[in-house]
Amino acid sequence: MADVTKKKKAKKKDYSATVNSKLMRKPLKRVFPVFVLPMVCAFIIGFVYPFCQGVYLSFCKFTTTSNAKLVGFENYVKAFKDSGFMHAFWYTALYAVVSVVLINVLAFTAAYALTQNIKGTNFFRTILFMPNLIGGIVLGYIWSMIFDGILSHFGTSILLETKYGFWGLIILMCWQQVGYMMIIYIAGLQAIPGDILEAADIDGASKWQTLWKVTIPNVMPSITICMFLTLTNAFKLFDQNLALTAGRPFETTVNADGILETVKTTEMLALNIYNTFYGQSMSARGTGQAKAVIFFILVAVISVLQLRSSKSKEVQQ
């Protein structure tokens, strides 16, 4: 009898909870559009409409949006024939590979070292994170003076040789982003259950084995986030590139039509699109818009592939 009474009471509680939840949902459903509609409108006005307009303009020849004339895929053909754009693509791809590897390795190393109960941990975390608070344009100008001050002793400049511009960007971005990624890795390292590490220690695993077999697999969610951020930041890099080298030095090449073109050897994709849209003739704006659409598709595809690849390696705790 006691069990039957308990079951009845439990059913009554469940029923009352269900009724209360239904009563609470009704007013929420009524006011739901009031809260969601402004956000949806802002999203459509601020993102969806400009994006659709940009895709449309990539098929047009225009100087302003009011006099756009459809020209089909002409802008896309010009974009792919542009030797400067293709050079910027491969240059950006190379930069992305090198920077993603270096930034994540350095950030994880710093995070791992600063979670080993050493003195002054908070101080070192603050110092490493601080460069991320400085704007990209300011960083570019500061580091350009630093590099030129060093390279002047060798009779050259960061603006005179492509290799110096490339590694200058790598050093600048590592200095800026390592601290930010380090914070994410620290959060991942601190979230690893202590009993897993204790079990590995009891089983006689060395620190190196624990790192590769236990720590890194359990930090994969943080690795996924950091890989995504560094990869997208690498392809979208603009202000540091503009301030540090502005694409210099220049070299002259012959394009697919046999016309001499000046290629900016340290110019990345975002800067190339900007220079095409604003730096060339007004008639090239359609080509610049086509490059922007190609750029969006490229970054979106690479980001999705990276996320799927990284997430497949994550382990359930």
MARSE-240017 format. One record per residue (C-alpha): residue in three letters; x, y, z. Coordinates in steps of 0.001 Angstrom, whole numbers, plus 500000, padded with zeros to 6 digits. Layout:
! MARSE-240017
NODE  rest    east   north      up
NODE   ALA       X       Y       Z
...
//
This chain:
! MARSE-240017
NODE  rest    east   north      up
NODE   MET  500000  500000  500000
NODE   ALA  502829  502357  500847
NODE   ASP  504393  501787  497415
NODE   VAL  501079  502472  495675
NODE   THR  500655  505715  497635
NODE   LYS  504173  506844  496715
NODE   LYS  503544  506130  493045
NODE   LYS  500308  508138  493104
NODE   LYS  502080  511084  494729
NODE   ALA  504878  510896  492154
NODE   LYS  502323  510872  489322
NODE   LYS  500562  513887  490837
NODE   LYS  503877  515759  491037
NODE   ASP  504734  514909  487425
NODE   TYR  501246  515951  486311
NODE   SER  501432  519250  488200
NODE   ALA  504878  519930  486761
NODE   THR  503580  519239  483250
NODE   VAL  500596  521538  483766
NODE   ASN  502807  524308  485164
NODE   SER  505239  524010  482253
NODE   LYS  502343  524229  479775
NODE   LEU  500924  527253  481563
NODE   MET  504326  528934  481435
NODE   ARG  504823  528178  477750
NODE   LYS  501590  529826  476620
NODE   PRO  502538  533404  477574
NODE   LEU  506074  532809  476315
NODE   LYS  504736  531755  472925
NODE   ARG  502587  534884  472779
NODE   VAL  505472  537288  473416
NODE   PHE  508016  535252  471435
NODE   PRO  507638  537354  468227
NODE   VAL  508097  540573  470205
NODE   PHE  511614  539551  471200
NODE   VAL  512629  537656  468067
NODE   LEU  511244  539957  465360
NODE   PRO  513615  542921  466004
NODE   MET  516611  540583  465932
NODE   VAL  515442  538920  462706
NODE   CYS  514851  542312  461078
NODE   ALA  518297  543537  462115
NODE   PHE  519884  540332  460768
NODE   ILE  518082  540690  457420
NODE   ILE  518948  544386  457071
NODE   GLY  522518  544073  458305
NODE   PHE  523553  540770  456733
NODE   VAL  521110  538978  454425
NODE   TYR  520250  541944  452165
NODE   PRO  523851  543234  451785
NODE   PHE  525053  539691  451102
NODE   CYS  522422  539076  448405
NODE   GLN  523110  542520  446941
NODE   GLY  526834  541741  446862
NODE   VAL  526280  538448  445036
NODE   TYR  524064  540223  442494
NODE   LEU  526624  543006  441944
NODE   SER  529337  540412  441279
NODE   PHE  527502  539699  438002
NODE   CYS  527270  543393  437126
NODE   LYS  529409  546208  435819
NODE   PHE  528923  549278  437990
NODE   THR  530423  552351  439550
NODE   THR  527568  552804  442004
NODE   THR  524831  550356  442976
NODE   SER  522219  552474  441188
NODE   ASN  523753  552038  437701
NODE   ALA  524601  548320  437813
NODE   LYS  524307  546448  434489
NODE   LEU  524360  542668  434231
NODE   VAL  527398  541259  432415
NODE   GLY  527096  537600  433389
NODE   PHE  530256  535774  434449
NODE   GLU  532589  538351  432913
NODE   ASN  533767  539590  436321
NODE   TYR  534562  536055  437483
NODE   VAL  536559  535364  434317
NODE   LYS  538559  538554  434897
NODE   ALA  539120  537607  438535
NODE   PHE  540589  534195  437676
NODE   LYS  542705  535712  434887
NODE   ASP  544153  538273  437294
NODE   SER  547672  537061  438085
NODE   GLY  547740  539270  441186
NODE   PHE  544624  537577  442570
NODE   MET  545993  534070  441942
NODE   HIS  549314  535034  443518
NODE   ALA  547465  536441  446541
NODE   PHE  545533  533174  446861
NODE   TRP  548636  530959  446962
NODE   TYR  550476  533437  449161
NODE   THR  547552  533462  451621
NODE   ALA  547293  529658  451541
NODE   LEU  550996  529304  452387
NODE   TYR  550702  531904  455127
NODE   ALA  547617  530144  456550
NODE   VAL  549373  526760  456785
NODE   VAL  552494  528157  458479
NODE   SER  550658  530514  460846
NODE   VAL  548015  527982  461920
NODE   VAL  550679  525421  462836
NODE   LEU  552991  527865  464627
NODE   ILE  550285  529749  466535
NODE   ASN  548583  526580  467802
NODE   VAL  551827  524826  468735
NODE   LEU  553133  527873  470610
NODE   ALA  549759  528538  472279
NODE   PHE  549349  524931  473421
NODE   THR  552949  524825  474684
NODE   ALA  552427  528027  476672
NODE   ALA  549087  526783  478048
NODE   TYR  550565  523421  479040
NODE   ALA  553510  525097  480781
NODE   LEU  551249  527545  482635
NODE   THR  549037  524760  484022
NODE   GLN  551920  522991  485757
NODE   ASN  551640  524893  489066
NODE   ILE  554631  527155  488452
NODE   LYS  555066  530496  490229
NODE   GLY  553853  533646  488497
NODE   THR  551301  531836  486331
NODE   ASN  548770  534691  486351
NODE   PHE  551480  537229  485519
NODE   PHE  552714  535276  482492
NODE   ARG  549137  534679  481279
NODE   THR  548452  538403  481415
NODE   ILE  551672  539325  479615
NODE   LEU  551041  536807  476814
NODE   PHE  547415  537889  476389
NODE   MET  548065  541649  476268
NODE   PRO  549198  541879  472584
NODE   ASN  545732  540699  471551
NODE   LEU  544291  543947  472940
NODE   ILE  546249  546095  470466
NODE   GLY  544668  546925  467106
NODE   GLY  546035  545391  463926
NODE   ILE  546910  548688  462229
NODE   VAL  548891  549860  465266
NODE   LEU  550689  546524  465502
NODE   GLY  551576  546640  461817
NODE   TYR  553208  550054  462064
NODE   ILE  555025  549192  465300
NODE   TRP  556467  545970  463912
NODE   SER  557397  547586  460589
NODE   MET  559635  550001  462513
NODE   ILE  561094  547146  464569
NODE   PHE  561864  545026  461491
NODE   ASP  563312  547959  459529
NODE   GLY  565486  548873  462509
NODE   ILE  566907  545333  462559
NODE   LEU  567175  544838  458794
NODE   SER  568799  548238  458254
NODE   HIS  572008  546747  459714
NODE   PHE  571999  544311  456785
NODE   GLY  571317  547005  454192
NODE   THR  567766  545955  453393
NODE   SER  564159  546511  454482
NODE   ILE  561018  544484  455038
NODE   LEU  559574  546292  451991
NODE   LEU  562408  545223  449685
NODE   GLU  562330  541419  449943
NODE   THR  559280  539143  449874
NODE   LYS  560684  536618  452348
NODE   TYR  561084  539299  455007
NODE   GLY  557505  540476  454469
NODE   PHE  556204  536915  454781
NODE   TRP  558056  536066  457979
NODE   GLY  557341  539526  459339
NODE   LEU  553603  538783  459075
NODE   ILE  554115  535379  460696
NODE   ILE  556003  536859  463652
NODE   LEU  553490  539687  464062
NODE   MET  550454  537367  464064
NODE   CYS  552099  534842  466383
NODE   TRP  552887  537636  468821
NODE   GLN  549300  538898  468670
NODE   GLN  547284  535654  468664
NODE   VAL  549272  533175  470757
NODE   GLY  548043  534668  474036
NODE   TYR  544379  534532  473001
NODE   MET  544587  530910  471858
NODE   MET  546537  530087  475011
NODE   ILE  543538  531107  477153
NODE   ILE  541284  528707  475220
NODE   TYR  543798  525883  475614
NODE   ILE  544131  526579  479336
NODE   ALA  540345  526254  479712
NODE   GLY  540483  522920  477880
NODE   LEU  543384  521624  479976
NODE   GLN  541687  522591  483226
NODE   ALA  538501  520789  482139
NODE   ILE  540238  517403  481877
NODE   PRO  538931  515145  484688
NODE   GLY  541597  514603  487313
NODE   ASP  540777  510904  487713
NODE   ILE  541797  510246  484081
NODE   LEU  545234  511783  484690
NODE   GLU  545556  509891  487978
NODE   ALA  544659  506630  486259
NODE   ALA  547340  507230  483624
NODE   ASP  549882  507958  486368
NODE   ILE  548928  504794  488277
NODE   ASP  549257  502724  485095
NODE   GLY  552848  503936  484788
NODE   ALA  552422  506248  481784
NODE   SER  555235  508743  481295
NODE   LYS  554528  512479  480933
NODE   TRP  555053  512212  477175
NODE   GLN  552630  509270  476897
NODE   THR  550084  511052  479094
NODE   LEU  550354  514141  476900
NODE   TRP  549751  512286  473616
NODE   LYS  547356  509565  474772
NODE   VAL  545306  511418  477406
NODE   THR  545779  515197  477395
NODE   ILE  545623  516003  473683
NODE   PRO  542588  513755  472915
NODE   ASN  540678  515374  475785
NODE   VAL  541638  518887  474628
NODE   MET  540359  518304  471075
NODE   PRO  537318  520622  471545
NODE   SER  539724  523472  472339
NODE   ILE  541941  522476  469413
NODE   THR  538894  522573  467125
NODE   ILE  538023  526116  468257
NODE   CYS  541599  527403  468004
NODE   MET  542162  525798  464593
NODE   PHE  538943  527370  463317
NODE   LEU  539831  530832  464652
NODE   THR  543436  530828  463418
NODE   LEU  542477  529451  459990
NODE   THR  539711  531976  459364
NODE   ASN  541843  534813  460755
NODE   ALA  544678  533816  458415
NODE   PHE  542492  534008  455307
NODE   LYS  540718  537192  456433
NODE   LEU  543913  539026  457435
NODE   PHE  543787  542611  456207
NODE   ASP  544787  545448  458534
NODE   GLN  548136  543939  459623
NODE   ASN  548999  543211  455988
NODE   LEU  548088  546771  454986
NODE   ALA  550075  548418  457780
NODE   LEU  553162  546176  457680
NODE   THR  553933  545916  453949
NODE   ALA  550855  547121  451962
NODE   GLY  551686  544285  449568
NODE   ARG  555220  545446  448760
NODE   PRO  557665  544728  447182
NODE   PHE  556301  544826  443613
NODE   GLU  557252  542683  440654
NODE   THR  556147  542783  437016
NODE   THR  554575  539694  435427
NODE   VAL  552729  538871  432215
NODE   ASN  549077  537866  432629
NODE   ALA  547071  535327  430609
NODE   ASP  546351  537935  427902
NODE   GLY  550038  538793  427485
NODE   ILE  549707  542130  429274
NODE   LEU  552322  543317  431759
NODE   GLU  550965  543524  435303
NODE   THR  552469  544705  438563
NODE   VAL  552010  542073  441271
NODE   LYS  552299  542963  444942
NODE   THR  554248  539990  446263
NODE   THR  553138  540175  449914
NODE   GLU  549530  541087  449128
NODE   MET  546980  538726  450693
NODE   LEU  543464  537986  449447
NODE   ALA  541577  540559  451526
NODE   LEU  544023  543332  450584
NODE   ASN  543901  542317  446906
NODE   ILE  540090  542579  446922
NODE   TYR  540275  545990  448614
NODE   ASN  542843  547280  446113
NODE   THR  540804  545971  443175
NODE   PHE  537605  547613  444391
NODE   TYR  539044  550970  445505
NODE   GLY  542527  551232  444014
NODE   GLN  541889  550513  440346
NODE   SER  539494  552143  437875
NODE   MET  535824  552466  438769
NODE   SER  534981  549873  436100
NODE   ALA  536907  547222  438083
NODE   ARG  534465  547309  440984
NODE   GLY  532465  544415  439552
NODE   THR  535656  542342  439401
NODE   GLY  536412  543264  443003
NODE   GLN  532930  542172  444037
NODE   ALA  533360  538865  442182
NODE   LYS  536637  538317  444041
NODE   ALA  534823  538981  447328
NODE   VAL  532216  536296  446544
NODE   ILE  534957  533800  445608
NODE   PHE  536738  534734  448832
NODE   PHE  533581  534093  450896
NODE   ILE  532987  530670  449305
NODE   LEU  536647  529723  449802
NODE   VAL  536718  530637  453496
NODE   ALA  533320  528995  454142
NODE   VAL  534317  525695  452483
NODE   ILE  537716  525526  454197
NODE   SER  536162  526342  457595
NODE   VAL  533456  523678  457263
NODE   LEU  535979  521033  456190
NODE   GLN  538280  521936  459068
NODE   LEU  535448  521800  461618
NODE   ARG  534257  518402  460378
NODE   SER  537793  517021  460386
NODE   SER  538578  518285  463905
NODE   LYS  535238  517298  465430
NODE   SER  535613  513712  464180
NODE   LYS  538722  513418  466378
NODE   GLU  537033  514645  469565
NODE   VAL  536477  512116  472353
NODE   GLN  533523  511881  474710
NODE   GLN  534489  512349  478368
//
